[in-house]
């Protein structure tokens, strides 16, 4: 009998609190970009600050600039890449498998939708568009690359290097 009263008491408390305990859900506001999730915040990071903010990369590899110069690239499992020069991140890549949203645009978005969301580009080529980003310690740009008319790569970079 005590178990019956206890169960009835819990049911009554949950109804007063807004319904069954197991069925309560909360609506959350969209997450704000933080330094850990905002690719523009990664420009200028040092190796120590990148490891602290993003953790260890899944892969580290060299990328040829030309026949005599190379740069280091860190690849992360979320399909982001950090490109290094002089121990600082100078460019960030978001590849086609990245699942986040940047400035209201997601991978796979049609070019017309991306350009409508971001506004008139600074420059446009057959397969890419470039926008200036707000100045923040150095000039920054966004280059979107389109394959078959949809967004397949995004590069956020320092435009002074």
N, C-alpha and C positions, 0 to 999 in steps of 0.2 A: 504494500500500500504506500509506503514511504517513497518508493521509486516512482510510482504513478504521480504523486504530488510534486516530486522534484521535477519530473518531466513536464508536467503541466505548468509549473512555475517558470521553467526555462522557456517554454513556448510563449507564455504570457510576456515575459521580459523581452524576448526577441521581437514580438509584435509591437510592443510599446516603443522599442528602439528603432523600428522601421521595417519590420518584416523578419523572415527567417534568417538566422545567423549565416547559414551557408549560402544564401542567395543575395546577400548584400554586395553591391558593387559600387565603386566610386568612380565618378567621371573625373579624369585628370586633364588639366590643361596641357596643350602641346609643350614638349620639353624645349626650354630655351637652350640655345647653343652655349656651350661652356668651352673653355680652352681645350679640354680633352676631346670635344666633338666638333669644334669649329676649325676647318682646315686653314682658314686665313690666320688663325692664331699660331699655327705651326711654323710659319715663315720666320726666319731669324733664330729659331731654337738652336741651342748648343747641343752636343751629344748628351751631356748630363741632363739637361732639361727635357730633351726628347725622351730619354729613357724613363725619367720620372713621370712625365705626362702620359706617354703612350705605351710604356713597357718595352720589352725587348722585341725587335722585329722577328717575323717568321723566317725571313731570308735577308741576307746582305750580299749585294753583287756589284761588280764594276760595270760601268756603261761607258763605251767609247764616245768621246766628244769629237775627236778626229784621230788620225793615225799616231799621234804622240801624247794626247791628253785623255785622261779618264776622270770620271766622277763616281762617287760611291752612292748607291741607292739602297734604302731600307724599304723592304716590302712587308706590310702588315696583313694579317689574316682577314681584315675587313676590306681588303682590296684598295688600300691606300698606300702611297709610296712617298717617301721623303728623299729628295735629291740634295746632295751636300756639296758645298764649296767652301773652302777655308774654315772648316769646322762649324758651319752654319747651314741651316736648311734654306735653300734659295727657291725651291720649287716643290709643289705638292701635286701628285697625280691621284685622281679618283678614276678607277677603271670601270668598264661596263658592268662588272659584277658587284660594284659598290651599291649598297641598299639605302644609303642615307638620302637626305634632301639638302641641297645647297642653294640658298637664295630663292627657294621656292621651286627648284627644278630637280627632277630625278632622272636617273639613267633610263634610257629608252623613250624619253619624251621626244615628240616630233620637233623638228627645228623651229617651225612656226610658233609652237607653244612656248618653247624656251626663249625665243626672241621677244615674244609678246610679254612674257613674265619679267624679263630682265631689261627691256627697253631697247632702244636703238643701239646696235653695237658700234664700237669705235672703228672697227675694220671687219671685213667679211671676205672670205674666200669661198671657193666652191664647196669645201668640206669643213669649214671652220668659221667661227665668229669670235671676236675679242672685245672685251669690255674693260674699262678702267674700274678698279675698285677704290674705295675711299683710301686716301693716303694715311698710312699708319707707321711712322718712323722711316718709311721708304715707300716709293711708288709701287703699287701692286696691280696686277692684271689677272683677268680670268679668260682663258681660251677654252671654248667648247669645240669638240671634234664630233662630227656627225658622219655616221656610216649608214648608207641606204636611207638617209633622211631622218635618222633618229640619233639622239645623243649617245655616244659610245665612250667618250673620254672627257675628263675635265682637268685642266691644269691651272693652278693658282700659283703665280710666280712674282718674284721681284723683277720689275721691269727696268731697274737701273743696272743690272748685271749682264 
